[in-house]
Protein backbone atom coordinates (compact mmCIF):
# COMPACT_ATOMS: atom_id res chain seq x y z
CA UNK A 1 0.00 0.00 0.00
CA UNK A 2 1.10 3.56 -0.69
CA UNK A 3 -2.14 5.40 0.09
CA UNK A 4 -3.11 5.81 -3.58
CA UNK A 5 -6.40 4.79 -5.21
CA UNK A 6 -4.48 2.23 -7.25
CA UNK A 7 -3.21 0.50 -4.13
CA UNK A 8 -6.77 0.45 -2.73
CA UNK A 9 -7.87 -1.43 -5.85
CA UNK A 10 -4.99 -3.84 -5.29
CA UNK A 11 -6.09 -4.43 -1.69
CA UNK A 12 -9.66 -5.10 -2.86
CA UNK A 13 -8.42 -7.65 -5.41
CA UNK A 14 -6.05 -9.30 -2.94
CA UNK A 15 -8.78 -9.63 -0.31
CA UNK A 16 -10.72 -11.92 -2.67
CA UNK A 17 -7.78 -14.28 -3.17
CA UNK A 18 -8.11 -16.15 0.16
CA UNK A 19 -11.51 -17.36 -1.08
CA UNK A 20 -9.57 -19.38 -3.67
CA UNK A 21 -6.24 -20.03 -1.95
CA UNK A 22 -6.92 -20.24 1.76
CA UNK A 23 -3.90 -18.31 3.12
CA UNK A 24 -4.09 -15.14 5.14
CA UNK A 25 -3.83 -11.63 3.72
CA UNK A 26 -0.96 -9.39 4.78
CA UNK A 27 -1.13 -5.66 4.04
CA UNK A 28 2.23 -3.90 3.96
CA UNK A 29 3.46 -0.33 3.78
CA UNK A 30 7.08 0.60 3.23
CA UNK A 31 7.36 4.04 4.76
CA UNK A 32 9.82 5.36 2.20
CA UNK A 33 7.10 5.48 -0.48
CA UNK A 34 6.96 8.64 -2.55
CA UNK A 35 3.86 10.16 -4.11
CA UNK A 36 0.97 9.85 -1.68
CA UNK A 37 3.33 9.54 1.26
CA UNK A 38 4.64 12.54 3.21
CA UNK A 39 7.61 14.41 1.78
CA UNK A 40 10.93 12.55 2.12
CA UNK A 41 12.18 15.26 4.47
CA UNK A 42 9.30 14.69 6.90
CA UNK A 43 10.35 13.48 10.34
CA UNK A 44 10.41 9.72 10.83
CA UNK A 45 7.59 9.97 13.37
CA UNK A 46 5.31 11.63 10.81
CA UNK A 47 6.23 8.98 8.21
CA UNK A 48 5.33 6.26 10.68
CA UNK A 49 2.03 7.89 11.60
CA UNK A 50 1.12 8.17 7.93
CA UNK A 51 1.99 4.50 7.32
CA UNK A 52 0.00 3.38 10.35
CA UNK A 53 -3.05 5.35 9.15
CA UNK A 54 -2.85 3.71 5.73
CA UNK A 55 -2.56 0.26 7.28
CA UNK A 56 -5.39 0.78 9.76
CA UNK A 57 -7.68 2.22 7.11
CA UNK A 58 -6.99 -0.62 4.70
CA UNK A 59 -7.46 -3.32 7.35
CA UNK A 60 -10.76 -1.74 8.40
CA UNK A 61 -11.92 -1.52 4.80
CA UNK A 62 -11.01 -5.16 4.14
CA UNK A 63 -12.86 -6.31 7.26
CA UNK A 64 -15.93 -4.30 6.28
CA UNK A 65 -16.21 -5.87 2.81
CA UNK A 66 -14.86 -9.32 3.77
CA UNK A 67 -16.27 -10.04 7.26
CA UNK A 68 -14.61 -13.46 7.57
CA UNK A 69 -11.14 -12.27 6.65
CA UNK A 70 -8.53 -10.86 8.99
CA UNK A 71 -5.89 -8.70 7.37
CA UNK A 72 -2.57 -8.69 9.20
CA UNK A 73 -0.65 -5.44 8.79
CA UNK A 74 3.05 -4.69 8.76
CA UNK A 75 4.98 -1.42 8.49
CA UNK A 76 8.30 -1.91 6.72
CA UNK A 77 11.16 0.50 7.32
CA UNK A 78 13.25 0.77 4.19
CA UNK A 79 13.07 1.00 0.44
CA UNK A 80 9.89 -0.62 -0.93
CA UNK A 81 11.43 -2.91 -3.57
CA UNK A 82 13.73 -5.01 -1.35
CA UNK A 83 11.36 -4.90 1.62
CA UNK A 84 8.34 -6.07 -0.39
CA UNK A 85 10.42 -8.66 -2.23
CA UNK A 86 11.53 -10.12 1.10
CA UNK A 87 7.92 -10.38 2.27
CA UNK A 88 6.85 -11.84 -1.07
CA UNK A 89 9.31 -14.70 -0.60
CA UNK A 90 7.07 -15.87 2.26
CA UNK A 91 3.83 -15.57 0.29
CA UNK A 92 2.06 -17.01 -2.75
CA UNK A 93 1.47 -13.67 -4.48
CA UNK A 94 2.59 -10.07 -4.28
CA UNK A 95 -0.17 -7.69 -5.34
CA UNK A 96 0.54 -4.11 -6.46
CA UNK A 97 -1.62 -1.36 -7.88
CA UNK A 98 -1.08 -0.18 -11.46
CA UNK A 99 -2.24 3.09 -12.94
CA UNK A 100 -4.43 2.31 -15.96
CA UNK A 101 -3.99 4.16 -19.25
CA UNK A 102 -7.01 2.69 -21.03
CA UNK A 103 -8.09 -0.63 -22.49
CA UNK A 104 -5.53 -0.59 -25.30
CA UNK A 105 -2.57 1.19 -23.76
CA UNK A 106 -2.44 -1.13 -20.76
CA UNK A 107 -0.38 -0.44 -17.67
CA UNK A 108 1.82 2.30 -16.34
CA UNK A 109 4.23 0.88 -13.79
CA UNK A 110 6.29 3.40 -11.87
CA UNK A 111 9.92 2.98 -10.83
CA UNK A 112 8.95 1.45 -7.49
CA UNK A 113 6.74 -1.15 -9.17
CA UNK A 114 9.39 -2.01 -11.74
CA UNK A 115 12.09 -2.31 -9.10
CA UNK A 116 9.86 -4.53 -6.95
CA UNK A 117 9.00 -6.83 -9.84
CA UNK A 118 12.69 -7.14 -10.67
CA UNK A 119 13.64 -7.90 -7.07
CA UNK A 120 11.29 -10.84 -6.48
CA UNK A 121 11.05 -14.30 -7.97
CA UNK A 122 7.48 -14.74 -6.74
CA UNK A 123 4.42 -14.09 -8.94
CA UNK A 124 3.43 -10.42 -8.98
CA UNK A 125 -0.10 -9.28 -9.78
CA UNK A 126 -0.63 -5.76 -11.12
CA UNK A 127 -4.20 -4.62 -10.49
CA UNK A 128 -5.58 -1.83 -12.60
CA UNK A 129 -8.61 -0.01 -11.21
CA UNK A 130 -10.55 2.65 -13.05
CA UNK A 131 -13.35 3.64 -10.68
CA UNK A 132 -14.10 3.93 -6.96
CA UNK A 133 -12.33 1.09 -5.12
CA UNK A 134 -15.58 -0.69 -4.25
CA UNK A 135 -17.38 -0.11 -7.54
CA UNK A 136 -18.07 -3.65 -8.80
CA UNK A 137 -17.12 -2.46 -12.29
CA UNK A 138 -13.75 -1.07 -11.17
CA UNK A 139 -11.76 -4.28 -10.79
CA UNK A 140 -12.26 -7.63 -12.57
CA UNK A 141 -14.29 -9.79 -10.20
CA UNK A 142 -13.13 -13.25 -9.25
CA UNK A 143 -16.60 -14.57 -10.00
CA UNK A 144 -16.18 -13.85 -13.71
CA UNK A 145 -14.68 -16.93 -15.34
CA UNK A 146 -12.53 -15.28 -17.94
CA UNK A 147 -9.74 -17.21 -19.59
CA UNK A 148 -6.23 -17.16 -18.17
CA UNK A 149 -3.74 -16.22 -20.90
CA UNK A 150 -0.09 -17.23 -20.64
CA UNK A 151 2.61 -15.99 -23.01
CA UNK A 152 5.07 -18.81 -23.77
CA UNK A 153 8.58 -18.56 -25.19
CA UNK A 154 9.19 -21.92 -26.87
CA UNK A 155 12.93 -21.21 -27.01
CA UNK A 156 13.42 -21.13 -23.24
CA UNK A 157 12.29 -23.30 -20.35
CA UNK A 158 9.34 -21.75 -18.55
CA UNK A 159 8.24 -24.47 -16.14
CA UNK A 160 7.51 -22.09 -13.27
CA UNK A 161 5.44 -19.85 -15.55
CA UNK A 162 3.39 -22.75 -16.91
CA UNK A 163 2.90 -24.21 -13.43
CA UNK A 164 1.54 -20.89 -12.20
CA UNK A 165 -0.75 -20.45 -15.24
CA UNK A 166 -2.22 -23.96 -14.99
CA UNK A 167 -2.77 -23.57 -11.24
CA UNK A 168 -4.48 -20.20 -11.69
CA UNK A 169 -6.83 -21.62 -14.32
CA UNK A 170 -7.61 -24.59 -12.10
CA UNK A 171 -8.33 -22.36 -9.09
CA UNK A 172 -10.70 -20.22 -11.13
CA UNK A 173 -12.32 -23.08 -13.03
CA UNK A 174 -11.63 -21.44 -16.38
CA UNK A 175 -9.83 -22.16 -19.64
CA UNK A 176 -6.11 -21.60 -20.14
CA UNK A 177 -5.02 -20.02 -23.40
CA UNK A 178 -1.33 -20.35 -24.31
CA UNK A 179 0.10 -17.81 -26.78
CA UNK A 180 3.48 -17.72 -28.51
CA UNK A 181 4.41 -14.71 -30.63
CA UNK A 182 6.98 -15.08 -33.40
CA UNK A 183 8.49 -12.88 -36.07
CA UNK A 184 8.79 -13.63 -39.78
CA UNK A 185 12.20 -13.35 -41.46
CA UNK A 186 13.01 -9.78 -42.55
CA UNK A 187 13.35 -10.94 -46.17
CA UNK A 188 9.60 -11.52 -46.36
CA UNK A 189 8.29 -8.67 -48.51
CA UNK A 190 5.16 -9.83 -50.33
CA UNK A 191 2.00 -11.78 -49.62
CA UNK A 192 3.25 -14.93 -51.34
CA UNK A 193 6.46 -15.04 -49.34
CA UNK A 194 4.49 -14.29 -46.18
CA UNK A 195 2.15 -17.22 -46.78
CA UNK A 196 5.09 -19.50 -47.57
CA UNK A 197 6.92 -18.51 -44.38
CA UNK A 198 3.83 -19.11 -42.28
CA UNK A 199 3.29 -22.47 -43.97
CA UNK A 200 6.90 -23.54 -43.40
CA UNK A 201 7.40 -22.22 -39.86
CA UNK A 202 3.92 -22.38 -38.35
CA UNK A 203 3.56 -26.19 -37.94
CA UNK A 204 6.91 -26.54 -36.18
CA UNK A 205 6.13 -23.71 -33.80
CA UNK A 206 2.69 -25.16 -33.04
CA UNK A 207 4.23 -28.59 -32.38
CA UNK A 208 6.86 -27.20 -30.02
CA UNK A 209 4.24 -25.23 -28.12
CA UNK A 210 2.03 -28.31 -27.86
CA UNK A 211 4.96 -30.38 -26.59
CA UNK A 212 5.70 -27.82 -23.86
CA UNK A 213 2.10 -27.88 -22.66
CA UNK A 214 1.50 -31.62 -22.92
CA UNK A 215 2.88 -32.79 -19.53
CA UNK A 216 0.76 -30.33 -17.57
CA UNK A 217 -2.31 -30.87 -19.74
CA UNK A 218 -2.10 -34.59 -18.96
CA UNK A 219 -2.05 -33.80 -15.25
N, C-alpha and C positions, 0 to 999 in steps of 0.2 A: 504494500500500500504506500501511496505517496500523497494521499489527500485529494487526488484529482478524480473527476468523473469517470475517466477511463479505468482507474483502479477500482472504483466502486462497481463497475460492470464486471471486472475480473472477479471480485469477491462474490458477486451474485452467481456467476457461472461456477466458481469453485465450490460454493456451498451446495450445489446440486450433485456434485461428484460423489460424495459419500453414499448417496442413494444407490449408486452403481458399484462402488468399490468397497465400501465398508470402513475405510480408515477415518481417522479424525481429520479435522480441518485446522490448520495453523495459519494465523494471520500475522504477517511480519511487517515491520517498518524499520528501515535502516535510516537513522536520523541524520545522515549526511545527504539526503535527497535534495535536489534543487527543484525549482519550479514552484509547486504549491507549498513547499516547506518554507520556514523562516529563512531570512538572508543568512548566507554562510557566516557572516560576522556576528550573528546573534549569539548571546551567551549560551553555554552548554545547557544551563537549566531551562532556558526558554525552548531550545531544541527538544529537550526531553519532554517538556510539557506538551508541546505540539504533537510529538509522536504518540504520547499516551492518549491524547484526545482522539487522534485518528484511530488508534487501536480500540479504544473503548466504544467509539461511535460505530465502528465496523462490527465489532462483536455484538453490540446491541441490535444492530440492524439485521445481522444474520440470525440471531435468536428470534427476532420478531417474525421473520418470514420463513424460518425453518425451526419450529418449536422443539423438535426432537434432537437438534444438533447443537453441540457445544463447541464454540470456536475458541481454541487456545490462542493466546496472543503473546508475542515476543518482540521486544524492542532491541534492535541490533545496533551496536555502536561501531561504526566503520563504514567503509565505502560499500554501496549496495551490491555491486557485482560479486565480489568474493564472499560477502556475508550471505547473500541469498543463495549462491552456488553451494556453499557449505551446508546450508539448511536443506537444499534440494537433494543433496546426497542421501539424506535420511528419509526422503519422501518418494511417492510414486510420480507426482507431477509438480512442476512449478508453474504457477499461473500469473501472468502479467497482463496489464491493460495495454491496448494499442489504439492510437488515435486513428480513426477511420478517415479515409480520403474519398470515399464513394465506392460503389459496387465494382467499378472497373479498376480503379487505381489502387485498391487494396489497402495496404498497411503503411503507416509511418511509425517506424521504431526509432526512438531516440537513442543517444549514445549510451545511456544507462541500460536500456533494454538490450542493445546489441552487445555490450560488454558482458551482461549477465548471461545471455545465450551462449556466448563464446566461452564462458568460464565453467559451464556445467555440462556434464555428460548425460544428465537426466532429461526426459522429455519436457519441453517447455510449451505451454499453451499461451497464445496471444489472443486475447479476447477483445473484439472490436464492438463497442456499443455506440449507438447513434441517437438514443433518446434518454428519457429519465431512467435511472438505474433500475427501477422496478416496473417499467413499462414492459408488458409481456412481448411487445414487438421489438424491444431494444436489443435483446441478446438472443441468439438461437436457443431454443428451449430443448432440453434433453428429451422431452416427449416426442419431438419430431424425428421420425426415423429417416433421416437423410443419409445418403451413402457416405462412407468414409473413402476418401481418395488418397492414395499413396503414390508419390513420384519415385520411380525405381530407376537406378542407374545400372544397366545390365553389365557394365564393364568393371564394377567394383562390388565387393561383398557388402551386403546391407542387411545382415541377419537381424540385428537389433531393431532396425527400422521396420522390417516386415513383421517381426514378432509384435511390436507395438501396434502396428496397423491392424493385424488380425485380431489381437486382443480387444482393441477398441471397437471393432465391428461386432465382435461377439458380445461384448458388454451391452452394446446398444441394440443388438438384434437387427442389424441392418446389413446391406450389401457392402462389399469391399471392391473398389474399383482401382486397379493398378494401371499406372500410366508411365510410359517411357517416351521421352522426346528425343528425336534424332535429327541430325542435319544432313542434307543431301550434299554430294560433292560440289565444290565451287564451279566445276566445269559444266554443270547442268545449266543450259541456257534456253532450251525450248521445251514445249510441251511433250514432244516425243521422247526426248532424253529424260525428262522428269518421270514420265510413266515407266520408262525402262529401268531407271534407278530404283523406283519404288518396287517394281516387280522383282528386281534382282536382290534388293537388300531387305525388303519388308518381311518375307517369310523367315529368314534367319533371325531377324530381330524378334519376331513374334515367338519363335521357338525358344530362344534363349530366355525371354521373359516368362514364358510358360514353365520352363524348367526351373527357374528360380522360385516360382510360386508353388510348384507341385508338392514339395514336402509338407508345407503348412496347409495347403488345401486338403491333403489327405488326412491330416489331423483334425 
